[in-house]
Amino acid sequence: MLIKVARLGTAVQELALTDGAKVSDALTAADLAVENEDIRVNNSTSSETTVLRDGDIVTLVPKVKGGQRIVKVARLGTAVQEVAVAEDASIQNALDAAGIDIDNEDVRLDGHSANISGQIGSGNLITIVPKVKGGK
């Protein structure tokens, strides 16, 4: 079965696990340890003993913060990354989580020009594209 694992604010890892695997197995495979965080499976509170199903998303979320959003981020011509960010995250927060710096490029949110301070929602696609030069 395939599952996804992330610590809020980091890139999402996709893992292949055996049927009957628990959250603890997924965290071990992802080389993550719970550090004063809540465990969420598909955005519901869970524990390390929760049995996973194909397609589940496991997220470690700081106890003092709210929920999460999973967004996709890519620079044009590169692989798309999924990152987990806080509910009130901006485009810049998602870019930071994906390790992407903007260098004379434009930002698109779901295909439309966007400001890096703009808010994002679950499932948004953030794309970094070269600036279009006018004229010739």
N, C-alpha and C positions, 0 to 999 in steps of 0.2 A: 504494500500500500504506500501511497505517497502522501506526505504531510508537510506542512510548512511550520517553521519555528523562527521566532525573532524575539529579541529584547527590544522594547520600545525605543525607537530612535536609531535602530541599526538595520542593516540589510536583512532581508528575509532569506532563510536557508530552506531549500526543498530537500527532503530526506526520504529515502526508501526504507521502510521498516517492515518487519514481519507482522502478519495479522496477530492481534492480541497484544501488541506493544502498548506500553503505558507512557504517560507523560514523562516519567523519570527516564525511560529508555530514549525518548526523543531528545530530552535535554542533554543526556550523556553523549548521544551521537552528534549533537550540535556543539558540543564542548561549552555548554552553558550551565551555570550554577545559580540557584535562586538566592538573591542577595536583597533581603528586605523588600520583596516584590510579591505581588499577587500573580497567580497563574490563571490565565484565561484560555479556554478552548472555545473557539468560535465566538469569542467575546462574552462567554459565560464563565463565572468563577468556577475553578476546578482545583484539583490537587495533583500531586505527583503520582498518585495511584489510579487516576482516571484512565480507563482503557480508551485508546484512540481508534478512530475509523478513517478509512480512506478519504482524503480531502480535508481533514481537520486542520485548523490553524491554531498553533500554540503560541501564546505571547506572554512574555514576562513584563509586567506593568508595575511601576513604582506604586507603593501603597498610598502615597499622598496625592497621586494624580488621578484624573478621570480615565475615560476609556481610550480607545485607539482608533486609528484609521490606517488602512493599508492602501498605499498609492503606488503607482508605477512611475519610474523615472528613467529617462534615457537621453543621451546625447545622440543627435542624428547620426546614423551609421554604426551605432554600438548596440550591444545587448540591453534589453529592458531589465531593470532591477525593480523588485518590489521592496518597499521599506515600510516599517511600522512607525507611525508618529502619533503624537497626542491629538486629541479631538480638536483642540484649538490651534493646530499647527498651521504654519504658513508654507508657501512654496519654498522659501529659504530653508526652513527646518527640514523639509523633505530632501532638498539638495544636499544639505549638510549630512543627513543620515546616509545618503547614497555616496558621499565622498566626491561630489561634483562641484567644481568651482566654475563660475561664469567668467569667460574671457572674450569680451567683444562679441557676445552672442545674444540672441533673443530667446526669451522664455515663452513657451506656449503651454496653455492649460487646456487639455482636450481640443487641441488644434487652433485655439484662439490666443492672440497676443495677451500676455499677462505680466503683472508686476510681481517681483519676488516677495513682496510683503503681503500679497493676496492670500486669502484663506483657501484651504483645500478640503475636499470631502473624500470619503472612501471610494475607491475605484477610479479616481482621477488619474489621467495620464499627463505627466509633465515632460515636455520635450525641449531640449536645448538645440537650437538651430543657428546656423551662421546668419549674421545680419545681412539683409538684402540691401544691395547698393542701388541707388536710383540712377537714372540716366541711361547710359549706353547699355 
